[in-house]
């Protein structure tokens, strides 16, 4: 049977022949082109009609707005008092003056305050039932959904069952959620929160004794000047000393007789205030406590009757505050008037004919917050309590930081934030939203002496790593004491500033830290077979980032805290303490390696597993350490290797192009150094600037085939970072982010494959020098002969380097979409907040004796 071509009417006997003919059929191609042009013409006409319609609607809305404004501005009933309009002002040319307006793209259109439905307005309440119920048919157990009206952005809220007792957004202005030199400063209670508020309770103190614990106002003002502001002498600090201290109305030079700074500092340290006064600047129950932590030591070949019989090593110097007292103080502060106590869903619906999309932004409107709030409301109350329930969304940060440019002085703090507070307030350092919870001590050098005295041999590196894990979780067991666990289960009644008592339930939501600290907190081995603290993906499969298999693995192989993990850890601990098995033995590795576990009982598992809490879900991804200082830094280094392998003057051209990039904004794009390829002392924002300016800099430095791959890769990295840093997400933008992750995986694998065919990449000069120093240092430790050190340093050769796909930081790119869907956008839990708080504690170090840092 013959088959006819619809374009040229030519007949063919087989379908394959027809298919081959269609590829070159002129009539068919002409018809397809005409159809495509007609479709484009119709689409263009539809767009023009829609554009005209939108313009007419905007003009109508503008006219209606002007009429309303004119009606409000003038009272037509009082026509006698109306003044005639002022005569128009003319220019020199004779034409009237026109009001100049900024282009629309430069105008800041701020969102209005959301309208909350009052309790009496139940006409718009929707009940989740399958049919239209009768008035007496509605079941009280069914959820009642209360929605607010859409604002002009199409945003509205949805409350489940009840509306909040107050709306903190009504108290918030643009000055509270943003900071710029052109904005007016706010002088309300949130800006009045003192600098010491993170270290203890700081609410409204007695106005007659505002200078407590100091003896007089002059000493108080002088000490406040000393601890506030910059640690360096400057003209601005001198002006501040004169204006805030010397020119103060209550300044009296007689108060400074026999003044000694050390005595006043000791007075501040030893002051506890009235424990019964919840509005005191300091409280004994909210004060800092110093204690020590004990950990038990195992040893190879040393057996004990039980783990409790093993030697205990005492680690001194733990300074901490009770978490429950910190939470109480936070909800009693004036800043709590802007805490969101009732979670809600947020939706975006631009018009009635379009479906609503879920909006993700804050912790207090995240799905995990809503789920926990509903779970607490549904559980039985202690003693039939009828108070309003509030979830205290605890967000934790911890990281070690150096206190000085030279030496070993460091600090290891734990910061506590509350997700009930808006991220725009938490992110402002001047809001002092961080609550300092503890300062973790480090293992001292006396551990080796103690271990030698107990077991007649030094502790190995595996034992020292095990002790670090034990120390971290011993501290968290201490912090989550019995009082905290009782409040976790039954809640605690707190009287808020509005005089209403509510039952508050503390809940852990996120824990932000860099990767080494995540391994300590998650009780997993550093860079082991399964490096992720959230799933069990082997590092050999990380290179498949963005594929369907990668997504299935993340969904099906998540880490779960349960009997399986507990039985493995308890069995290994019995081997270590009771049977004296070597911690590095093949038997121990065989038990722990499949899940990359360590033989440490996790404190969060010990305390919270009975409530169904999976502590692995706390460890959220981090853009600062895992993308800017992780994935992009690794890609940038490999690009430099490719440029070195290509030769010519490509590295010099790269440095010259970066140096010529102009600055942009107030610190948005800063001036690059003359040697961008050297990457000396670069912070995360420097790598972000390198990425944002990379496409024109790298363009045409390499041959055409490789150049296309490099530009595609840089474009996808910049696109992904821009999407991941959005402060508000919808379902659509999360779909874009998910697609961008897939494209990054494809482009990165292709880029690495093609460059390895064209170039042999080796160590950068800086990498080669660092490797030589490490080799010399190891040789010096094992071989004291200086000649051996010189030979090992000089004889080092370049090492062939490939791009490393087997890193946790690359694997973490695939977890951002699910994390945003659960906890909100990444600026909620970025470690940047902790890094900003580090600046504050570092400013105090030059002002103290430097003898008892932790």
Secondary structure, 3 states (H helix, E strand, C coil): CCEECCCCCCEECCHHHHHHHHCCCHHHHHHHHHHHHHHHHHHHHHHHHHHHHHHHHHHHHHHHHHHHHHHHHCCHHHHHHCCCCCCCCECCCCCECCCCCCCHHHCCCCCCCCCCCCCCCCCCCEECCCCCCCCCCCCCCCCEEEECCCCCCCEEEEEECCCCCCCHHHHCCHHHHCCCCCCCCCCCCCCCCCHHHHHCCCCCCCHHHCCCCCCCHHHHHHHHHHHCCCCCCCHHHHHHHHHHHHCCCCCCHHHHCCCCHHHHHHHHHHCCCCCCCCCCCCCHHHCCEEEEEEEECCCCCCCCCCHHHCCEEEEEEEEECCHHHHHHHHHHCHHHHHCCCCCCEEEECCCCCCCCEEEECCHHHCHHHHHHHHHHHHCCCHHHCCCCEEEEEEEEEEEEEECCCCCCCEEEEEEEEECCCCHHHHCCHHHCCCEEEEECCCCCCHHHHHHHHHHCCCCCHHHHHHHHHHHHHHHHHHHCCHHHHHHHHHCEEEECCCCCEEEEEEEEEEEECCHHHHHHHHCECCCCCCCCCCECCCHHHHHHCCCHHHHHHHHHCECCCCHHHHHHHHHHHHHHHCCCCCCCCHHHHHHHHHHCECCCCCHHHHHHHHHCCCHHHHECCCHHHHHHHHHHHHHHHHHHHHHHHHCCCHHHHHHHHHHHCCCECCCCECCCCCCHHHCCCCCHHHHHHHHHCHHHHHCCCCCHHHHHHHHHHHHHHHHHHHHHCCCCEEHHHHHHHHHHHHHHHHHHHHHHHHHHHHCCCECCHHHHHHHHHHHHHHHHHHCCCHHHHHHHHHCCCCCECCCCCCCHHHHHHHHHHHHHHHHCCHHHCCCHHHHHHHHHHHHHHCCCCCCCCC
